Amino acid sequence: MRPPLRTGASAPAAPGACANWQALGTTVVLRVGDPAALASARAAVEAELDAIDRAASRFRVDSELVALNSRAGRPTRVSPLLLQAVKLALRAAELTDGDVDPTIGGALEQAGYDRDWRLLQAPDEPSGQVAPAGRPAQITAHACADWQAVRIIPRDGTVQVPAGVRLDLGASAKAWAADRAAAAAAAAGGGGALVGLGGDIATSGPSPQEGWPIRVTDDHRSDPSAPGQTVTIRSGGLATSSTAVRRWQHAGRTMHHIIDPATGAPVQDSWRTVSVAAASCADANIAATAALVRSLAATPWLAQAGLPARLVAWDGSVTSTAGWPTP
C-alpha cells in the first residue's frame, strides 16, 4: 500500500501511480490506475484547474469572477465555464434553503478572508495540525446575502449580481473542479482516476478492484497517524468540511471560513468536521458545508437525504448516517 491521500478526507493508495502538487490554494493529489497514463492525466488536470482558477477565483485580479463582482448591479456576459459554476452555486443554495449561499463574499471579506488562504495569518497553527478550539468571533455588522436576487439569462450567457453583493464560489467550485479534473484525467489516461483537492475527492472511470481507499481526517495536511477513519469508495465523490482548520486571526479575533448566511459570521456551536459521500464531489461538498451550518439539525437532514456521512463533535465523538461504515 502507498501512503494515504490526505484530504480533510485522506486516502491510502490503490495500485497505480500518484502525483502531488499545489493549485487553487491547496494540495492536488492525482491517482490513476495505469502508471503509463500519469503524465497525460496530470496535464489534463492541470489544464482543467487552470481554466477554473481563471474563471472562478476570488483572489485573481484577472479572473472572470472578480470582473463580475466589480460590475455588480449590471448584467455581465461570462464564459460558459463561469456560467456553469454560478449555476451550480445557486443550485447549492436552493438545495440547502440558502444555508450554502454564494452571495457571502462580502461577509468573508469582513471576516478577513480577502486574499488567498496561504496569505492569511493562522492562529498558532503549525502545518498539518488542527487549530485551537474555541468559539469564532461573532460579527455584529455584516454584508447582505441574497442568492435569490442573482439573475442568470442563459440564452445571453449573462449573470447579474445584485448591487452591493459579492459572489464567492468556494463552497461549490473547488469540489466541482475536482469532479471535472477527475473526468478529464480519466479521459486523457483511458482508465480510472481519482483527484483530491484539499478535502474534496472525486473519482471517474473504473476503480481499482478493491476500490479507492480514503483516510478521513480533520485536515488533509495531517500526518497519517492523525485520528480518523479509512473508508473505500468505488465511484462518485467524498468531501470533508471542518471548522477546526482554515482558521485565521482578524482584528484580534479567531475566524474560520464556514459562514452562516443568516448572521454573516463564522458558524458557532457546530460540528468540528463533517464528511459526506455522494454521487459527485460537488454534491458531497454542498451537503458537508450545509451540515456545518445546520449543526445538530444536520443529522436527520442527511439521513433523510440518504447521504452517508460522518459527523465529528468537538469532544471527538462520532455520529454517522445512512450506512456510513462502522470503524
C-alpha positions as CSV (number, residue, x, y, z in Angstrom):
1,M,0.0,0.0,0.0
2,R,1.2,3.5,-0.8
3,P,1.0,6.3,1.9
4,P,-2.5,7.7,2.3
5,L,-4.0,10.5,0.3
6,R,-4.6,13.3,2.9
7,T,-7.7,15.4,2.2
8,G,-9.8,16.6,5.1
9,A,-10.6,13.2,4.0
10,S,-7.4,11.3,3.1
11,A,-6.7,8.1,1.2
12,P,-4.4,5.1,1.4
13,A,-3.4,4.5,-2.2
14,A,-4.6,1.7,-4.5
15,P,-2.3,0.2,-7.1
16,G,-1.3,2.5,-9.9
17,A,0.6,5.8,-9.9
18,C,0.3,9.1,-8.0
19,A,1.3,12.8,-8.4
20,N,1.0,15.7,-5.9
21,W,1.3,19.4,-6.5
22,Q,-0.1,22.8,-5.4
23,A,-3.0,24.6,-7.2
24,L,-6.1,26.6,-6.2
25,G,-4.5,27.3,-2.9
26,T,-4.4,23.7,-1.8
27,T,-2.8,20.3,-2.4
28,V,-3.7,18.4,-5.6
29,V,-3.5,14.6,-5.5
30,L,-3.9,12.6,-8.6
31,R,-4.1,8.9,-8.7
32,V,-4.5,6.8,-11.8
33,G,-4.8,3.0,-12.2
34,D,-2.4,2.8,-15.1
35,P,1.1,4.3,-14.3
36,A,1.7,4.9,-18.1
37,A,-1.3,7.3,-18.1
38,L,0.0,9.5,-15.3
39,A,1.7,12.2,-17.4
40,S,-1.2,12.7,-19.8
41,A,-3.7,12.6,-16.9
42,R,-1.7,15.2,-15.0
43,A,-1.6,17.5,-18.0
44,A,-5.4,17.3,-18.3
45,V,-5.9,18.0,-14.7
46,E,-3.6,21.0,-14.7
47,A,-5.4,22.5,-17.7
48,E,-8.8,22.0,-16.1
49,L,-7.7,23.5,-12.8
50,D,-6.1,26.5,-14.5
51,A,-9.2,27.2,-16.6
52,I,-11.4,27.1,-13.4
53,D,-9.0,29.3,-11.5
54,R,-9.1,31.9,-14.3
55,A,-12.9,31.8,-14.3
56,A,-13.9,31.5,-10.7
57,S,-11.1,32.7,-8.3
58,R,-12.0,35.4,-5.9
59,F,-8.3,36.2,-5.4
60,R,-7.0,36.7,-9.0
61,V,-7.3,40.2,-10.2
62,D,-7.7,38.9,-13.8
63,S,-10.4,36.3,-13.0
64,E,-13.9,36.5,-14.5
65,L,-15.4,36.3,-11.1
66,V,-13.6,39.4,-9.9
67,A,-14.7,41.2,-13.1
68,L,-18.3,40.0,-12.5
69,N,-18.3,41.3,-8.9
70,S,-16.9,44.6,-10.0
71,R,-19.9,45.0,-12.2
72,A,-22.5,44.2,-9.5
73,G,-25.9,45.6,-10.4
74,R,-25.3,45.3,-14.2
75,P,-25.8,42.3,-16.5
76,T,-22.4,40.8,-17.4
77,R,-21.6,38.3,-20.1
78,V,-19.5,35.5,-18.8
79,S,-17.8,32.4,-20.2
80,P,-19.7,29.1,-20.3
81,L,-17.4,27.8,-17.6
82,L,-18.2,30.6,-15.1
83,L,-21.8,30.3,-16.0
84,Q,-21.8,26.6,-15.0
85,A,-20.0,27.5,-11.8
86,V,-22.6,30.1,-10.9
87,K,-25.5,27.8,-11.8
88,L,-24.0,25.1,-9.5
89,A,-23.6,27.6,-6.7
90,L,-27.3,28.7,-7.0
91,R,-28.3,25.1,-7.1
92,A,-26.4,24.6,-3.9
93,A,-28.3,27.4,-2.3
94,E,-31.7,26.1,-3.5
95,L,-31.0,22.5,-2.3
96,T,-30.0,23.8,1.2
97,D,-32.6,26.5,1.6
98,G,-29.9,29.1,1.5
99,D,-27.5,27.6,4.0
100,V,-24.8,27.3,1.3
101,D,-25.1,30.8,-0.2
102,P,-22.7,32.1,-2.9
103,T,-23.5,35.7,-2.1
104,I,-21.5,35.6,1.2
105,G,-18.4,37.1,-0.5
106,G,-18.8,40.3,1.4
107,A,-19.1,38.5,4.7
108,L,-16.0,36.5,4.1
109,E,-14.1,39.8,3.3
110,Q,-15.4,41.3,6.5
111,A,-14.1,38.3,8.4
112,G,-10.7,38.9,6.9
113,Y,-10.8,36.2,4.1
114,D,-9.9,38.7,1.5
115,R,-6.8,37.0,0.0
116,D,-5.5,33.6,-0.9
117,W,-5.7,31.3,2.2
118,R,-2.0,30.8,2.2
119,L,-1.5,34.5,2.9
120,L,-3.8,34.6,6.0
121,Q,-2.4,34.6,9.5
122,A,-3.3,31.3,11.2
123,P,-3.8,31.4,15.0
124,D,-0.7,29.5,16.1
125,E,-1.5,26.6,13.7
126,P,1.5,24.6,12.7
127,S,1.1,23.0,9.2
128,G,-0.8,19.8,9.5
129,Q,-2.2,20.5,12.9
130,V,-5.8,21.3,14.0
131,A,-6.1,24.9,15.1
132,P,-7.0,25.6,18.7
133,A,-10.7,25.0,19.5
134,G,-12.9,27.8,20.7
135,R,-15.8,29.9,19.6
136,P,-15.1,32.0,16.5
137,A,-15.8,35.7,16.8
138,Q,-19.3,36.9,16.3
139,I,-19.6,39.8,13.8
140,T,-22.4,42.3,14.6
141,A,-22.4,44.1,11.2
142,H,-22.3,42.0,8.1
143,A,-22.8,42.2,4.4
144,C,-26.1,41.2,2.9
145,A,-26.5,37.8,1.3
146,D,-29.3,37.2,-1.2
147,W,-28.8,34.3,-3.6
148,Q,-32.3,34.6,-4.9
149,A,-31.6,38.0,-6.3
150,V,-28.8,36.7,-8.6
151,R,-30.1,36.7,-12.2
152,I,-28.9,34.4,-15.0
153,I,-30.0,34.7,-18.6
154,P,-28.7,31.5,-20.2
155,R,-29.5,32.5,-23.8
156,D,-27.4,35.6,-23.5
157,G,-24.7,34.0,-21.3
158,T,-25.1,36.8,-18.8
159,V,-25.2,37.0,-15.0
160,Q,-26.3,39.9,-12.9
161,V,-25.1,40.1,-9.3
162,P,-27.2,42.5,-7.1
163,A,-25.6,45.8,-6.3
164,G,-23.6,45.6,-3.1
165,V,-23.3,41.8,-3.3
166,R,-20.1,39.9,-4.0
167,L,-20.1,36.3,-5.1
168,D,-17.9,33.7,-3.6
169,L,-18.0,30.2,-5.2
170,G,-15.7,28.5,-2.7
171,A,-18.4,26.3,-1.2
172,S,-19.0,24.5,-4.5
173,A,-16.4,25.4,-7.2
174,K,-13.5,23.5,-5.7
175,A,-15.4,20.3,-5.4
176,W,-16.8,20.9,-8.9
177,A,-13.3,21.4,-10.1
178,A,-12.3,18.0,-8.5
179,D,-15.2,16.4,-10.4
180,R,-14.2,18.0,-13.7
181,A,-10.5,17.2,-13.2
182,A,-11.2,13.6,-12.4
183,A,-13.2,13.2,-15.6
184,A,-10.5,14.9,-17.6
185,A,-7.8,12.7,-16.1
186,A,-9.8,9.5,-16.8
187,A,-10.5,10.6,-20.4
188,A,-6.9,11.5,-21.0
189,G,-5.5,8.4,-19.4
190,G,-8.1,6.0,-20.7
191,G,-8.8,4.5,-17.3
192,G,-9.9,5.2,-13.8
193,A,-8.7,8.3,-11.9
194,L,-9.0,10.0,-8.5
195,V,-8.4,13.6,-7.9
196,G,-8.2,15.2,-4.4
197,L,-8.3,19.0,-3.9
198,G,-7.8,19.5,-0.2
199,G,-10.8,17.9,1.5
200,D,-12.6,17.2,-1.8
201,I,-12.1,13.9,-3.6
202,A,-13.7,12.9,-6.9
203,T,-13.4,9.7,-9.0
204,S,-14.1,8.9,-12.6
205,G,-13.8,5.7,-14.7
206,P,-13.3,2.2,-13.3
207,S,-11.9,2.0,-9.8
208,P,-9.2,-0.5,-8.7
209,Q,-10.6,-3.9,-7.8
210,E,-10.5,-3.1,-4.1
211,G,-11.9,0.5,-4.6
212,W,-10.2,3.8,-3.8
213,P,-9.3,3.9,-0.1
214,I,-9.8,7.2,1.6
215,R,-8.4,8.3,5.0
216,V,-10.9,10.7,6.6
217,T,-9.4,13.2,9.0
218,D,-9.9,16.8,10.1
219,D,-7.2,18.2,7.8
220,H,-5.7,17.0,4.6
221,R,-2.3,18.2,5.8
222,S,-2.4,15.9,8.8
223,D,0.1,13.1,9.5
224,P,-1.3,9.7,8.5
225,S,-1.4,8.8,12.2
226,A,-3.9,11.6,12.9
227,P,-7.3,10.4,14.3
228,G,-9.7,9.4,11.6
229,Q,-11.2,6.5,9.7
230,T,-10.3,4.7,6.4
231,V,-13.2,4.0,4.1
232,T,-13.4,2.9,0.4
233,I,-15.3,4.3,-2.5
234,R,-15.7,2.9,-6.0
235,S,-17.4,5.9,-7.7
236,G,-18.7,9.4,-7.0
237,G,-17.1,11.7,-4.5
238,L,-16.3,12.3,-0.9
239,A,-15.9,15.8,0.7
240,T,-14.8,16.9,4.2
241,S,-15.5,20.3,5.6
242,S,-14.3,21.5,9.0
243,T,-14.5,24.4,11.4
244,A,-11.2,23.3,13.0
245,V,-9.0,24.2,10.1
246,R,-8.7,27.2,7.8
247,R,-8.7,29.5,10.9
248,W,-7.0,32.8,11.0
249,Q,-6.7,35.9,13.1
250,H,-8.5,39.1,12.1
251,A,-8.7,42.2,14.2
252,G,-7.5,40.2,17.2
253,R,-10.2,37.5,16.8
254,T,-10.2,34.0,15.5
255,M,-12.2,33.4,12.3
256,H,-12.9,30.4,10.1
257,H,-14.3,30.0,6.6
258,I,-17.7,28.4,7.2
259,I,-20.1,31.4,7.2
260,D,-23.7,31.2,8.4
261,P,-25.6,33.3,5.8
262,A,-28.2,34.1,8.4
263,T,-25.7,36.0,10.5
264,G,-22.8,36.8,8.1
265,A,-20.4,35.3,10.7
266,P,-18.5,32.1,11.1
267,V,-20.8,29.4,12.4
268,Q,-20.7,28.7,16.1
269,D,-21.7,25.6,18.2
270,S,-21.4,23.3,15.2
271,W,-19.6,20.1,14.4
272,R,-15.8,20.1,14.3
273,T,-15.7,18.1,11.0
274,V,-18.3,16.6,8.6
275,S,-17.5,14.1,5.8
276,V,-20.1,13.2,3.2
277,A,-20.1,10.7,0.3
278,A,-22.4,11.4,-2.7
279,A,-22.7,10.7,-6.4
280,S,-20.4,13.7,-7.1
281,C,-17.9,15.6,-5.1
282,A,-19.8,18.8,-5.7
283,D,-23.0,17.3,-4.1
284,A,-20.9,15.8,-1.2
285,N,-19.3,19.2,-0.5
286,I,-22.6,21.1,-0.6
287,A,-24.0,18.6,1.9
288,A,-20.9,18.8,4.2
289,T,-20.9,22.6,4.2
290,A,-24.7,22.8,4.9
291,A,-24.3,20.3,7.7
292,L,-21.8,22.6,9.5
293,V,-24.2,25.5,9.2
294,R,-27.2,23.3,10.4
295,S,-25.3,21.9,13.4
296,L,-27.4,19.2,15.2
297,A,-30.2,19.6,12.7
298,A,-27.8,18.2,10.0
299,T,-28.1,14.6,11.3
300,P,-31.8,14.0,10.4
301,W,-31.4,16.1,7.2
302,L,-28.5,13.9,5.9
303,A,-30.3,10.7,7.0
304,Q,-33.5,11.7,5.2
305,A,-31.5,12.6,2.1
306,G,-29.8,9.1,2.2
307,L,-26.3,10.6,2.3
308,P,-23.7,8.6,4.1
309,A,-21.9,11.0,6.5
310,R,-19.5,11.1,9.4
311,L,-20.0,14.0,11.8
312,V,-17.4,14.6,14.5
313,A,-18.1,16.7,17.6
314,W,-15.6,18.8,19.4
315,D,-15.2,16.2,22.1
316,G,-14.2,13.6,19.4
317,S,-17.5,11.7,19.4
318,V,-18.7,10.5,16.0
319,T,-22.2,10.4,14.6
320,S,-22.9,8.6,11.3
321,T,-25.8,8.5,8.9
322,A,-27.2,6.5,6.0
323,G,-24.8,3.5,6.1
324,W,-21.5,5.2,6.7
325,P,-19.3,2.3,7.6
326,T,-18.6,1.5,11.2
327,P,-14.9,1.9,12.1
